[in-house]
Amino acid sequence: MSPTPQTSPARLIARQGASVSNDAETAVQEIAAQIDQADPSLNLVFFSDAYDQDLLCHAFTKHLRGPVIGCTSAGQLAAQGFQVGGISALSLASPDLQAVPYLIHPLNDVAQQVEQIAADVQQRLKQTTAQAFGLLLVDALAEKEEIVTASLYRALGDVPIIGGSAGDMLHFKNTFVYHQGRLLQDGAVFSLCMTSLPFTVFKHQHFQPTEKRLVITEAEPEHRLVREINGEAAVVAYARIIEVPVDELTPAIFSRYPLMLRIGTEFYVRSIASIEPDGSLKFYCAIDKGLVLTIGEGQSAIEALQGTFTAIREEIGEPVVILGCDCILRRLEMEKRGLAGEIGQLMAANHVFGFSTYGEQFNSLHVNQTFTGVALGG
């Protein structure tokens, strides 16, 4: 008789849950029942801004055990693919994963808070042989992602950072991060994740630069406004170069024709959020006067995403979960092109959990129209 083969216990258990109930208590009860497990290292929650804030915070505290972080979203990446509205949740449990959330609030006092966080992080890392990465969630409408991300990355040294900016289902009125029973504006939650599990961080986009170049000739970077391009009203110049009438410009059009900025040898997307009454363009990130940008051209979104997942497997093997921050403009583009279902299914098949963002963080940079994340193996 052959001996029974022995199987090693999973080093990481990831459980996902989702609810589309409009009632906060019911929704949290439903996700809690789906993700509950002993000794979770970290719980992540992403949710619509439509919920009653007090009831939602009370329900999180009441029904979820272990550390909980999250934020309002412009949609979620869940087990069924793209989810619009409701709430989605993930619990991670592993003796080889420790998560330490830090609150940064308010965001006009970033330097001193980051200095204190960095000191604590360095002390923790000295006491472990584990590797580390950071997960950053930021209030998007505070418009401080650049300084928060850059400050953290500089202070932490070799710790890679990925993250996303909270959304509010394209209302652009109020975005919140969640930390220790409170929903907060003008804040960010940075979670140090120390682990001996295999992991890799990544940045994915499916745009390439074209020869269509333009120069920002007037801007207010502190307000993310571009007033002039090539010496004329920004919206007029942009519409002309992409050959679309001004009155036909929409978020879906912006997502198809993003601007790209070269930093070193790489190009990064700089996405338009809206058109201001005076013809200025509002961006999802800071844009300064004098920058030379190019119009981006989309490649095969499905092939590009499959390539990213293939590269992840080549590096760490089969991922247990991929924590993903995916720009809302990417989803809008996929919906416009009729690819949202297929892209959502591809993400779900590759164990992606996350949310549709108002911007993404990757190491020291705040980026747009990008899918950033960390893949964890078991």
N, C-alpha and C positions, 0 to 999 in steps of 0.2 A: 504493500500500500504506500503510495507516494505521500510524503509529508505535505501538510497544508501550507501553501506559500504565505509568508508573513508580509503584511503591508504596513508601511510606515504611516503613522498618523499625519494628517495634513498639518503643515506648519502655519498655515493661514486659512482662516475660515471667513468668507465674505458672504453676507446675507443682504439681499436687496428687498425693498418693499416700496409700494406706491399706493396712493389713494387719490381719487378725484372728488371726494366728498367736500362740499362747501363748508361743512361745520368743522371747526378746528379740533374740538375734542374727539369727534368721530374719526377724522382723518388721522390724527396721531395715534389713536387706539389701533386703527387698522394697520398702520405701518409698524407700530411696536410689536404687534402679534407676528408680523412677517420677519422682522429682523432680530428679535430677541435671542440672545445667547449669553452664556456665562462669561463673565470677565471680559467685556469688549474693550479693546485697546482704544478705539475711537468710533464715534458715530458721526455721520455726515447727513445733514438734512438740507434740501433745497426746495423752495416752495413759492407759490404765488403770493404777491403782495396783497391779495384780496382778503386774506384771513384777518380776523380780529386779533390784534397783536397781543393783548393781555391774555386772551384765552389760549392762543397758540403757545406762548411762553410757559404758561401754567401747565399745559398739557405735555410739553417737552419735559419739564421738570418732573412731572408726575409719572410719566409712562416710560421714559428712556433712562436706562442706567449706563453709567460710564460717561466719559467726557463727550460732549455734544458740541459741534460747531456747524455753522451753515450760513445761509443768506437767502434773501429774496432773489428770484431769478426771472429770466425771460423765457422760461421753459426748462425742461429737464432732459437728461439723458438717462433713461431707465431701462429696465429689463426688456421692455417691448419696443425700444427705440426712442424716438422723440416723443416727449410728453409735454403737452401744453396745459398749464394750469395744474391745480392740485398740489400734491407734495410727494416727493420721493426721498428715500432714506437708504443708508447703507451702514451696516455695522461690520467692523473688522476686529477679529479676535485672534491673537497670536502671542505666545510667550516671547516671540522674537521681534515684537513691535511695540515700541513705547511712544506715545504721542503726548506732547506737552504744549497746550494752547497758550498763547500770550495775546492779550488785548492791547491794541494801540489806539488810544482815544484821549483827547481829540487829536485830529490830524495836523493841526497847526503847531504842534509841539512834538514833531516826529523825532528830531535828533536826540534829545535826552532819553526818550523812551526806548529808542533803538539801541542806544548805548547800554542801557540797563538790561535789555533782552540779550544783547550780544555777550555781555559778561556772564549771564546765567547760562546761556547756550555753551559757551566755551568751557565753563566749569563742568557741565554735564558731559560734554564730549571727551574731556580728559579722563573721566571715570568709566569709559566704555570703549570696547573695541569695535562696536557697531558703526556702520556708516549712517549718514543722515541726509535727509532732504527736507525742504520746507514747503508747506502748503499755505498760500496766502489768499485770503478773501478780503475784498475792500469795498467800501461804500463807493459806488461809481460816481454818484452825483456830487460827491465832495471834490472830485477832480484832482485828487492828490496821489494817484497811483504811481506816477513817475518818481516822485520824491520818496514815497514809502518803499517801493521796490528797489530803487538804486541804493537807498540808505541801508536797507537790510542786507543786500548782497555784498556791499562793501564791508560792512561790519562783521559779517559771518564768515568771510573768507571762502573756504572751499565748499560750502553747503549749497547745492543747487536749489533753486526756487522755482516752483510753478504755481499758477493760481489764476483767479478770475475775479472780475468786477461784478458786484451784485446788480441785478436787473429788476425791473418792475413791469414786465409784460408789455414793453414799448410805450408805457405811459410817460416816462421820463419826468416823474414827479417826486417819488420817494423810494430810495433803495436802502436796505438795512443789512447789517451783519448780525449774527446771533452768537452770544457768548454768555455762558453761565446764567441762563434764565432771563437774559435781556436782549431785546432787539435794539440795535444802536445805529444811528446815523453819524456821519463824520468819524467813522472808526474803521479799523481793520482787525482781523484775527489772523495771527501768524502761528501755525502749528509746526513745531519741530518734531519730526518723525525719525526716531533712531531705530535701526533695524539691522539684523543679520540676514534678512531675506534678500534674495536677488531683486534688484530694481533698476529701472532706467528712466530718466526724464527725457522728454522729447518736445519738439515744436514742429507742427505740421501745417503746411499751407499748399494750395494747389494753383497758385498764381506765379507767373514769370514776368519779368519786366519787358516792356516793348520799347520801341524807338520813340514813342510819343512822350516828349519831355516838356516840363513846364517849370516856371520859377515862381516861388512865393514872394511877391513884391510888397505886401503889407499884411501884417498879422498881429494878433494879440495872443501870444502863447499861453499866458496865464489864464485866459478864458477859452483856449482851444479854438479860437476864431481865425479864419483866413479871410481877410477882407479883399485882397487883390491877388490875382494870378496874371502874370505877364502884363502887368500894368493896367488891367481892367477889372471890373467887378468879378469876384471869384466865381460866382455861379455861371455867369455868361461865358467866361473863359473855359471853365470845365465842360459845360454843355457843348461848346463848339468843338473842343478837342475829341470828345467821345461821339460827336455827331448825333446828339439826342436833343430835341427842343427843351428849353428850360421848363416849360409847363408840363413836361412828361417825366421830369426827374422825380424818382421815388426811392425809398430805402432799398427796394429790389434792384433798381438801376445802379445805385451806389455800390451794392454788393457785387455787381457784375463788372464794374469798372472802377476798382479801387486805385488809390495812389500808392506808390511804393517808394521807399526811401532806402538808399544804399548806406549801410553801416559796415565798414570794413569790406569784406568780400561777400557779404550776404545782403539780400534785399528783404525789407520788412514792410508789411502792409500798414498804411495810414488811412483809416476808413472815415468817410463822411457820415455824420450822424443826422444832420438836418440842414435846411436852408433858412437863414435868418431873413427877416423882412427887408433888410437893406441890401440883400444880395450876397452877404457874407456866407461862408460855409462853416458850420459848426462840426468839429471833429471829435472822435472818441479819445483822442490823445493830443498832446501838445505838438503844435507845428510852428516853426519859427520863420521869421523873415529871412530871405536869402537862400532857403533850401531849394535844391533842384530835385524834383520828383519825376517819376515816370508813371504812365498808366499801366496797370497790371492786366495781364491776359490770362484767363483761366485755362488750365489743362484738364484732363479727364479727372474729375473729382473722385470717382470710384477707384480708378487704377492708382491714383496717388495715395488714397487712404489705405488701400490694400497693401501698397508698398511699405507704408509706415508700420502696419501691423506685422508684416513679414520681417522687417528689420528688428522689431521688438522681440519676436520669437527667436531670431538668430542670436540675440544678445543674452536673453534671460530664460529662454524656453517658454513654455505655455504660461501666460499670465493668469493668475487667479482673478485679478481685477485690474482695470485701468481707470485711474481717477482722472477725469477729463474736464477741461474748461474750454468750451466751444463757443466761438463768437456767434451772437444772434444773427449777424449778417450772413454767416455761412448757411444757417438754416433757411433764412429768407431766400438766399440764392438757390438752394436745393429745391425749395417749394416752387419757385418760379420756373425752374427747369424740369420739374416733375420727377426729381430724384430723392425727395425727402424720405419716402418710404424705404427705398433701397439703401440709402446711406444710413438711416436709422437702424435697419435690420443688420447691416454690416457692423455697426458699432455694438449693437446688442450681442451679436454672435461672438464678438471679441471681448466681451465682459466689461464694456465701458460703462462707468457710472459717473454722472456729473451734472453739469447744467449749462444752459445757454447764457452767455455772459454779455456784458457791455464793454468788454475788453479783457485781455489776457496778460498774465505776467510770466516772463521766462527769464530766469536768472536776474540780471540787472535791469531788464527792459520791460516797459509796458507796451504791448503790441495789440494789433487789431486783426480781425478777419482770419484768425488763427485758431488752431486746436492745439492747446498745450496740455501736458499731462505727465503722470508718472505711472508706469506699469510695475506691478508687484507680482513676483513669482511665489511659489510655495515650496 
